[in-house]
Amino acid sequence: MLDISKIKAITLDLDDTLWPIWPTIERAEHALHDWLTHHAPMTAALYSNPVALREIRDHVATNRPELKHDLSALRRESIRLAMYRAKESPLLADEAFEVFFAERQRVVFYDDALQALDFLSARFPLASLSNGNADVERVGLGKYFRAAVTARDFGVGKPDPRIFHAVAGALEVTPADVLHVGDDATLDVLGAVNAGMQAAWVNRADHLWPHETQPHVTLTNLTELCELFR
């Protein structure tokens, strides 16, 4: 059971907690493909082949293990390799990635997200904690967060306890003082619990809980989280 009296700070996952990620990625990939069609048409044709694209991404992930937690770099280097294989200039990869990345930051928030952030940030120091490559400033949420910790910057990702301890440190509290809020049962909830935090599972799609260890509270939206503190 959630112990509200212990909570001194809240950390939040981003993708699929504050906005749905796959519509965002699909729009970004569409923008990238449009750009490639005009500037690197042979690469665009290669990108239209799902099997070839998957092989390219797997090749980069396997051969560049140091990029494991840097989704931006993995995406950029996959574009670069595709351009090389298509016999077009790999120098265009940076510009192509920026087209993708700019659109990736154009998220559509869940209806409850901004109101919840207004409410929570007025009562607790907040930090974002993400394995993804959303930029809280570029998506327009910078004013709500005291800190933003990412797997890319920290070098390890959720569910590793070290990244949870790092975000607690960034908020100048102990892990036991933190409530972590996220949608992923393993990365967010188990990761937070194993790091000594309380954990709230945001289960918007009525999924079944897959683990023996339980979240401290299960929510269907962030409005329910705010109601706990009224």
Residue, then its C-alpha position, 0 to 999 in steps of 0.5 A: m500500500l502507498d504511504i503518502s506520508k513518506i513522499k517528499a518527491i515524485t519522479l515520472d517516466l515520459d513515453d506512454t506515461l505522459w503521452p503515447i509514444w508510438p503515434t509520435i514515432e510514426r509521425a517522426e518516421h514519416a517526416l524522416h521518410d519524406w525528407l529522405t525521398h527528396h534528399a536521399p531517394m535511394t536511402a528512402a527506398l531502402y527504408s521502405n523495406p522493413v526487413a532491410l531496415r531491421e537488419i540495419r538497426d540490429h547491425v548497429a546495435t550489435n556492433r556499437p554496444e556503447l550506444k545501447h542506452d543512447l537511442s538518438a545515436l543508434r537512430r543517427e548511426s542507422i541512418r548513416l549506415a543506410m545511406y552508405r549502403a544506398k551509395e549516398s552521402p553519409l554526411l547527410a545523416d546528421e541533418a536527416f536525424e534532426v528532421f526525425f528528432a524535431e518531430r519526435q519532440r512534437v508529442v500529443f499529451y494524454d488529456d490528464a497529463l498537463q493538469a496533473l503536472d501543474f498540480l503535482s509540481a506545486r506540491f512536490p519537486l518533480a524529476s523525469l526519468s526516461n530510457g528514451n530520447a524525449d527532451v523535456e524542454r523541447v516538448g514544453l515540460g521544462k517548467y515542471f521538472r527540477a531535474a531530468v535524468t536519462a539513460r543516455d546521459f547517465g550511461v545505464g537505464k531503468p530498471d538498474p537501481r543506479i539510475f533511480h538512485a541518481v534521480a533521487g540524488a538530483l532531487e536531494v532526497t533519499p530513494a525512500d522519499v520518492l514515488h516513481v510513476g510510470d507505465d512499464a511494469t518491469l522498467d518503472v515499477l520493479g526498477a523503482v521498488n528494487a531501488g527502494m522507492q515507492a512505485a505507482w503503475v499507470n495502467r491506462a490499457d487495463h493490462l494484467w500485472p505480470h510480476e509477483t512483486q506488486p506496485h504500491v498503487t495502480l492508476t488508470n490515469l494521472t488524475e487518480l494520482c492527484e486525487l491521492f493528495r487532495 
